[in-house]
Amino acid sequence: MLSFSDLFPQLRDCPKDYKVHLATFSGTDPLDEFINDKFKEWQERQSKRNFRRKYIISFIAFERDEWLFAGIYKTLGCNRINKYFDYDTQLIESNNDLIGRLIIRYKRPSRQSYPFLENCMKDFQISRILKEKYSLEEFPGYDNTIVDYSKLQTIIRNCYPTWYTALKNIKGVYLITDKTNGKHYIGSASGEEAFWSRWTDYVRNGHGDNEELKKVISEKGIKYAQNFQFSILEISSKTDRNDILKREEHWKKALMTREYGSNKN
Protein backbone atom coordinates (compact mmCIF):
# COMPACT_ATOMS: atom_id res chain seq x y z
CA MET A 1 0.00 0.00 0.00
CA LEU A 2 1.27 3.43 -0.94
CA SER A 3 2.34 5.49 2.08
CA PHE A 4 2.65 9.23 2.58
CA SER A 5 6.44 9.01 2.77
CA ASP A 6 6.47 7.12 -0.55
CA LEU A 7 4.95 10.18 -2.19
CA PHE A 8 7.18 12.62 -0.28
CA PRO A 9 10.54 10.86 0.17
CA GLN A 10 12.31 14.22 0.54
CA LEU A 11 10.58 14.71 3.90
CA ARG A 12 12.14 11.66 5.54
CA ASP A 13 15.61 13.12 5.94
CA CYS A 14 14.72 16.55 7.27
CA PRO A 15 11.21 16.60 8.79
CA LYS A 16 12.28 19.30 11.26
CA ASP A 17 12.54 21.76 8.37
CA TYR A 18 8.75 21.58 7.93
CA LYS A 19 5.73 22.99 9.72
CA VAL A 20 2.37 21.47 8.83
CA HIS A 21 -0.59 23.76 8.26
CA LEU A 22 -3.97 22.10 8.74
CA ALA A 23 -6.11 24.89 7.35
CA THR A 24 -9.66 25.12 8.68
CA PHE A 25 -12.46 27.67 8.64
CA SER A 26 -11.53 30.84 10.52
CA GLY A 27 -13.92 33.52 9.36
CA THR A 28 -13.31 32.45 5.78
CA ASP A 29 -13.14 28.96 4.31
CA PRO A 30 -9.68 27.98 2.99
CA LEU A 31 -11.34 25.61 0.53
CA ASP A 32 -13.15 28.60 -0.98
CA GLU A 33 -9.82 30.41 -1.22
CA PHE A 34 -8.19 27.39 -2.86
CA ILE A 35 -10.92 27.07 -5.49
CA ASN A 36 -10.57 30.78 -6.24
CA ASP A 37 -6.74 30.52 -6.51
CA LYS A 38 -6.24 32.69 -3.42
CA PHE A 39 -5.06 30.12 -0.89
CA LYS A 40 -1.42 31.27 -0.87
CA GLU A 41 -2.43 34.85 -0.02
CA TRP A 42 -4.93 33.63 2.57
CA GLN A 43 -2.33 31.45 4.27
CA GLU A 44 0.28 34.21 4.36
CA ARG A 45 -1.76 36.30 6.81
CA GLN A 46 -1.53 34.83 10.28
CA SER A 47 -2.59 36.05 13.72
CA LYS A 48 0.60 34.56 15.26
CA ARG A 49 4.07 33.60 14.08
CA ASN A 50 2.95 30.11 13.16
CA PHE A 51 5.56 29.32 10.50
CA ARG A 52 8.92 29.36 12.26
CA ARG A 53 10.45 26.79 9.95
CA LYS A 54 11.96 26.81 6.49
CA TYR A 55 9.00 25.13 4.80
CA ILE A 56 5.24 24.80 5.19
CA ILE A 57 3.37 21.75 3.97
CA SER A 58 -0.27 22.75 3.64
CA PHE A 59 -3.51 20.79 3.85
CA ILE A 60 -7.10 22.02 3.79
CA ALA A 61 -9.96 20.50 5.77
CA PHE A 62 -11.96 18.51 3.23
CA GLU A 63 -14.28 15.91 4.73
CA ARG A 64 -14.36 14.30 8.16
CA ASP A 65 -10.72 13.58 9.12
CA GLU A 66 -9.67 14.17 5.52
CA TRP A 67 -7.32 16.88 4.22
CA LEU A 68 -6.64 18.14 0.71
CA PHE A 69 -2.98 18.74 -0.16
CA ALA A 70 -2.43 22.41 -1.05
CA GLY A 71 1.30 22.51 -1.71
CA ILE A 72 4.69 22.99 -0.07
CA TYR A 73 5.82 26.58 0.51
CA LYS A 74 9.17 28.10 1.39
CA THR A 75 9.07 30.87 4.00
CA LEU A 76 10.99 33.90 2.78
CA GLY A 77 10.19 36.39 5.52
CA CYS A 78 7.60 37.76 7.92
CA ASN A 79 6.43 41.28 8.81
CA ARG A 80 4.24 42.40 11.69
CA ILE A 81 1.42 44.63 10.40
CA ASN A 82 -0.93 45.81 13.13
CA LYS A 83 -2.21 42.66 14.83
CA TYR A 84 -1.27 40.32 11.97
CA PHE A 85 1.88 38.61 10.77
CA ASP A 86 2.20 38.81 7.01
CA TYR A 87 4.39 36.08 5.57
CA ASP A 88 6.19 36.08 2.26
CA THR A 89 6.14 32.55 0.85
CA GLN A 90 6.96 30.80 -2.38
CA LEU A 91 5.31 27.65 -3.70
CA ILE A 92 8.17 25.27 -4.42
CA GLU A 93 8.24 22.86 -7.34
CA SER A 94 7.75 19.69 -5.38
CA ASN A 95 4.79 17.32 -5.76
CA ASN A 96 2.84 20.09 -7.50
CA ASP A 97 1.05 17.47 -9.59
CA LEU A 98 -0.65 16.35 -6.36
CA ILE A 99 -1.94 19.79 -5.36
CA GLY A 100 -5.72 19.63 -5.17
CA ARG A 101 -5.65 15.90 -5.94
CA LEU A 102 -4.09 14.16 -2.96
CA ILE A 103 -6.39 13.59 0.00
CA ILE A 104 -4.91 12.25 3.22
CA ARG A 105 -6.67 10.85 6.25
CA TYR A 106 -5.50 12.25 9.57
CA LYS A 107 -7.39 12.45 12.84
CA ARG A 108 -6.09 15.40 14.81
CA PRO A 109 -5.45 14.52 18.46
CA SER A 110 -6.33 18.13 19.34
CA ARG A 111 -7.39 21.35 17.62
CA GLN A 112 -3.75 22.14 16.83
CA SER A 113 -3.55 23.54 13.29
CA TYR A 114 0.24 23.96 13.09
CA PRO A 115 1.89 20.72 14.23
CA PHE A 116 5.51 19.82 13.64
CA LEU A 117 5.84 17.41 10.74
CA GLU A 118 7.92 14.92 12.73
CA ASN A 119 5.08 14.60 15.25
CA CYS A 120 2.34 13.68 12.81
CA MET A 121 3.77 12.41 9.50
CA LYS A 122 3.64 8.79 10.66
CA ASP A 123 -0.12 9.14 11.10
CA PHE A 124 -0.79 10.53 7.61
CA GLN A 125 -2.58 7.94 5.49
CA ILE A 126 -3.32 8.18 1.78
CA SER A 127 -7.09 8.31 1.40
CA ARG A 128 -7.24 8.78 -2.37
CA ILE A 129 -5.81 10.69 -5.29
CA LEU A 130 -8.34 12.46 -7.49
CA LYS A 131 -8.04 12.16 -11.26
CA GLU A 132 -8.39 15.92 -11.66
CA LYS A 133 -7.57 18.87 -9.43
CA TYR A 134 -10.44 19.51 -7.05
CA SER A 135 -12.91 22.11 -8.24
CA LEU A 136 -16.63 22.64 -8.09
CA GLU A 137 -18.46 20.99 -10.92
CA GLU A 138 -21.40 22.54 -12.70
CA PHE A 139 -24.86 21.80 -11.29
CA PRO A 140 -25.39 18.08 -12.09
CA GLY A 141 -29.18 18.17 -12.41
CA TYR A 142 -31.87 17.72 -9.78
CA ASP A 143 -31.91 13.93 -10.08
CA ASN A 144 -28.15 13.72 -9.52
CA THR A 145 -27.71 16.24 -6.72
CA ILE A 146 -25.80 14.77 -3.78
CA VAL A 147 -23.63 17.32 -2.00
CA ASP A 148 -21.74 17.24 1.27
CA TYR A 149 -22.12 20.10 3.71
CA SER A 150 -18.57 21.39 3.18
CA LYS A 151 -19.07 21.60 -0.57
CA LEU A 152 -22.50 23.18 -0.08
CA GLN A 153 -20.83 25.87 2.02
CA THR A 154 -18.47 26.67 -0.83
CA ILE A 155 -21.30 26.71 -3.37
CA ILE A 156 -23.46 29.03 -1.29
CA ARG A 157 -20.70 31.40 -0.19
CA ASN A 158 -19.41 31.81 -3.73
CA CYS A 159 -22.89 31.86 -5.27
CA TYR A 160 -21.87 29.49 -8.05
CA PRO A 161 -24.00 30.52 -11.05
CA THR A 162 -25.29 27.16 -12.31
CA TRP A 163 -26.15 26.00 -8.80
CA TYR A 164 -27.76 29.31 -7.87
CA THR A 165 -29.90 29.43 -11.01
CA ALA A 166 -31.06 25.83 -10.63
CA LEU A 167 -31.71 25.85 -6.90
CA LYS A 168 -33.52 29.18 -6.68
CA ASN A 169 -35.96 28.49 -9.51
CA ILE A 170 -37.70 25.34 -8.45
CA LYS A 171 -39.28 24.05 -5.24
CA GLY A 172 -39.56 20.58 -3.78
CA VAL A 173 -38.51 18.11 -1.10
CA TYR A 174 -34.96 17.40 0.08
CA LEU A 175 -33.18 14.83 2.19
CA ILE A 176 -30.39 15.35 4.72
CA THR A 177 -28.41 12.25 5.72
CA ASP A 178 -26.12 12.09 8.74
CA LYS A 179 -23.20 10.08 7.35
CA THR A 180 -22.08 8.93 10.80
CA ASN A 181 -25.27 7.05 11.65
CA GLY A 182 -27.48 7.03 8.54
CA LYS A 183 -30.28 9.06 10.15
CA HIS A 184 -32.46 10.94 7.66
CA TYR A 185 -34.19 14.28 7.83
CA ILE A 186 -36.87 15.26 5.30
CA GLY A 187 -37.51 18.93 4.57
CA SER A 188 -39.17 21.03 1.91
CA ALA A 189 -38.20 24.15 0.02
CA SER A 190 -41.36 26.12 -0.68
CA GLY A 191 -40.36 29.73 -0.07
CA GLU A 192 -38.84 32.42 -2.24
CA GLU A 193 -35.66 31.21 -3.98
CA ALA A 194 -36.68 27.67 -3.05
CA PHE A 195 -33.82 25.21 -2.42
CA TRP A 196 -31.18 27.94 -2.55
CA SER A 197 -32.77 29.95 0.24
CA ARG A 198 -33.54 26.90 2.36
CA TRP A 199 -30.07 25.38 2.09
CA THR A 200 -28.50 28.77 2.80
CA ASP A 201 -30.11 28.50 6.25
CA TYR A 202 -28.09 25.34 6.92
CA VAL A 203 -24.87 26.96 5.78
CA ARG A 204 -25.60 29.85 8.14
CA ASN A 205 -26.08 27.84 11.33
CA GLY A 206 -25.67 24.13 10.58
CA HIS A 207 -29.22 23.13 11.49
CA GLY A 208 -31.60 25.30 9.43
CA ASP A 209 -33.68 25.92 12.58
CA ASN A 210 -34.94 22.33 12.61
CA GLU A 211 -35.53 21.33 16.22
CA GLU A 212 -33.90 17.91 16.17
CA LEU A 213 -30.87 19.03 14.15
CA LYS A 214 -30.61 22.10 16.38
CA LYS A 215 -30.20 19.77 19.38
CA VAL A 216 -27.43 17.86 17.62
CA ILE A 217 -25.52 21.03 16.69
CA SER A 218 -26.03 22.45 20.19
CA GLU A 219 -24.55 19.33 21.76
CA LYS A 220 -21.74 18.64 19.29
CA GLY A 221 -20.96 22.05 17.77
CA ILE A 222 -21.44 23.43 14.29
CA LYS A 223 -18.49 21.44 12.95
CA TYR A 224 -20.67 18.34 13.29
CA ALA A 225 -22.65 19.62 10.30
CA GLN A 226 -19.70 18.49 8.16
CA ASN A 227 -21.26 15.03 8.49
CA PHE A 228 -24.43 16.07 6.67
CA GLN A 229 -25.16 15.17 3.06
CA PHE A 230 -27.86 16.94 1.03
CA SER A 231 -29.87 15.52 -1.85
CA ILE A 232 -33.10 16.29 -3.67
CA LEU A 233 -35.92 13.76 -3.43
CA GLU A 234 -38.50 15.49 -5.57
CA ILE A 235 -39.01 18.71 -7.48
CA SER A 236 -42.44 20.21 -8.01
CA SER A 237 -44.00 22.13 -10.86
CA LYS A 238 -46.58 23.36 -8.35
CA THR A 239 -45.88 26.54 -6.43
CA ASP A 240 -48.57 26.24 -3.77
CA ARG A 241 -46.91 25.66 -0.38
CA ASN A 242 -49.58 23.22 0.80
CA ASP A 243 -49.02 20.98 -2.21
CA ILE A 244 -45.30 20.78 -1.45
CA LEU A 245 -45.94 20.14 2.24
CA LYS A 246 -48.16 17.20 1.27
CA ARG A 247 -45.27 15.71 -0.70
CA GLU A 248 -42.95 16.30 2.28
CA GLU A 249 -45.42 14.40 4.45
CA HIS A 250 -45.45 11.55 1.92
CA TRP A 251 -41.68 11.16 2.10
CA LYS A 252 -41.64 11.29 5.90
CA LYS A 253 -44.05 8.37 5.93
CA ALA A 254 -42.25 6.49 3.17
CA LEU A 255 -38.84 6.73 4.84
CA MET A 256 -40.21 6.62 8.40
CA THR A 257 -38.10 9.58 9.43
CA ARG A 258 -40.29 10.35 12.44
CA GLU A 259 -39.75 6.86 13.83
CA TYR A 260 -36.08 6.35 12.88
CA GLY A 261 -34.81 9.69 11.64
CA SER A 262 -34.61 13.31 12.71
CA ASN A 263 -38.13 14.51 11.91
CA LYS A 264 -40.30 15.14 14.95
CA ASN A 265 -43.31 16.91 13.38
Secondary structure, DSSP 8 states (H G I E B T S, - for coil): ---HHHH-THHHH-GGGEEEEEE--SSS-HHHHHHTT-HHHHHHEESS----SSEEEEEEE-STTEEEEEEEEEEEEEEEETTEEEEEEEE-SSSGGGTTTEEEE---SSS-SS-BHHHHGGG-EEEEE-SS---------GGG-EEEHHHHHHHHHHT-HHHHHHHHS-EEEEEEEETTT--EEEEEE-STTHHHHHHHHHHHHSSTT-HHHHHHHHHH-GGGGGGEEEEEEEEES---HHHHHHHHHHHHHHHTTTTSSS---
